[in-house]
Amino acid sequence: MSHRRDTRNAAWQAANQWRARATQTRPEGLLGTIKLFFTWLLFGALMIVAMVLGLFLLLVGWAMMPFVRHKMKKRMDAMRAQQATDIGGGNAYREPQRPQGALEGSYDVKEDDDTPR
């Protein structure tokens, strides 16, 4: 009875259809064999190209590591220096931090004459 249920299963039927198509598409004759050979040759060539490209990118990444490390080290030193002045190693008076997007420089605010006082 379980075999009968399996044959009505959609996945079972799809697998049987796929198996039937796979057996029909086997290379027949010289032309089919040549197609299969060139397909595998193209697949192998693409795999080799992908491997060479991956190794090249890996080497580029390794070559860039010292530069990135130097940049990060400079950034950490600047943060440590900023933290040391925040703790109290700097002057007694420190200029307040400006919020992002604040306008710097000297400017005047004009007041409207219509504004009630």
C-alpha positions as CSV (number, residue, x, y, z in Angstrom):
1,M,0.0,0.0,0.0
2,S,2.9,2.4,0.7
3,H,4.2,1.9,-2.8
4,R,0.8,2.9,-4.2
5,R,0.9,6.2,-2.2
6,D,4.4,7.0,-3.4
7,T,3.4,6.8,-7.0
8,R,0.6,9.4,-6.4
9,N,3.0,11.8,-4.7
10,A,3.8,14.9,-6.8
11,A,7.5,14.8,-5.9
12,W,7.8,11.1,-6.7
13,Q,6.2,11.7,-10.2
14,A,8.5,14.7,-10.8
15,A,11.5,12.6,-9.9
16,N,10.4,9.8,-12.3
17,Q,9.9,12.4,-15.1
18,W,13.3,13.9,-14.4
19,R,14.9,10.4,-14.5
20,A,13.2,9.6,-17.8
21,R,14.4,12.8,-19.4
22,A,17.9,12.2,-18.1
23,T,18.1,8.8,-19.7
24,Q,16.8,10.2,-23.0
25,T,19.4,13.0,-23.2
26,R,22.4,10.8,-23.1
27,P,24.8,11.6,-26.0
28,E,24.2,9.4,-29.0
29,G,26.7,9.2,-31.8
30,L,29.8,11.2,-32.5
31,L,28.0,14.6,-32.4
32,G,26.5,14.0,-28.9
33,T,29.9,12.9,-27.6
34,I,31.6,16.0,-29.1
35,K,29.0,18.3,-27.5
36,L,29.5,16.6,-24.1
37,F,33.3,16.9,-24.4
38,F,33.1,20.6,-25.2
39,T,30.6,21.2,-22.4
40,W,32.9,19.7,-19.9
41,L,35.9,21.5,-21.4
42,L,34.0,24.9,-21.0
43,F,33.0,24.0,-17.5
44,G,36.6,23.1,-16.6
45,A,37.9,26.3,-18.2
46,L,35.4,28.4,-16.2
47,M,36.4,26.7,-13.0
48,I,40.1,27.5,-13.7
49,V,39.3,31.1,-14.5
50,A,37.2,31.4,-11.3
51,M,40.0,29.9,-9.2
52,V,42.7,32.2,-10.7
53,L,40.5,35.2,-10.1
54,G,39.8,34.2,-6.5
55,L,43.5,33.7,-5.8
56,F,44.3,37.1,-7.4
57,L,41.7,38.8,-5.2
58,L,43.1,37.0,-2.2
59,L,46.6,38.2,-2.9
60,V,45.3,41.8,-3.4
61,G,43.6,41.6,-0.1
62,W,46.7,40.3,1.6
63,A,48.8,43.1,0.0
64,M,46.4,45.8,1.3
65,M,46.4,44.5,4.9
66,P,49.5,46.5,6.0
67,F,48.1,49.7,4.7
68,V,44.7,49.2,6.3
69,R,46.5,48.2,9.6
70,H,48.6,51.4,9.5
71,K,45.4,53.5,8.9
72,M,43.6,51.8,11.7
73,K,46.6,52.3,14.1
74,K,46.7,56.0,13.3
75,R,42.9,56.3,14.0
76,M,43.3,54.5,17.3
77,D,46.2,56.7,18.3
78,A,44.0,59.8,17.5
79,M,41.1,58.4,19.6
80,R,43.4,57.7,22.5
81,A,44.8,61.2,22.4
82,Q,41.3,62.6,22.2
83,Q,40.2,60.5,25.2
84,A,43.3,61.6,27.2
85,T,42.4,65.3,26.7
86,D,38.7,64.5,27.6
87,I,39.8,63.0,30.9
88,G,41.7,66.1,32.0
89,G,45.1,65.9,30.4
90,G,44.3,69.0,28.4
91,N,43.7,72.7,29.3
92,A,41.2,73.7,32.0
93,Y,39.0,75.3,29.4
94,R,38.0,73.4,26.3
95,E,36.0,74.7,23.5
96,P,32.6,72.9,23.4
97,Q,32.0,70.4,20.6
98,R,29.9,71.7,17.7
99,P,27.1,69.5,16.6
100,Q,27.3,67.9,13.1
101,G,26.2,70.3,10.4
102,A,26.8,73.5,12.5
103,L,27.9,76.5,10.5
104,E,31.3,77.9,11.5
105,G,32.4,81.5,11.1
106,S,31.0,84.8,12.1
107,Y,27.5,85.7,11.1
108,D,24.7,88.0,12.3
109,V,21.1,87.1,12.9
110,K,18.8,89.7,11.6
111,E,15.7,90.3,13.6
112,D,12.4,91.1,11.8
113,D,10.9,94.5,12.6
114,D,7.4,92.9,12.6
115,T,8.2,90.7,15.6
116,P,6.4,91.7,18.8
117,R,8.7,92.2,21.7
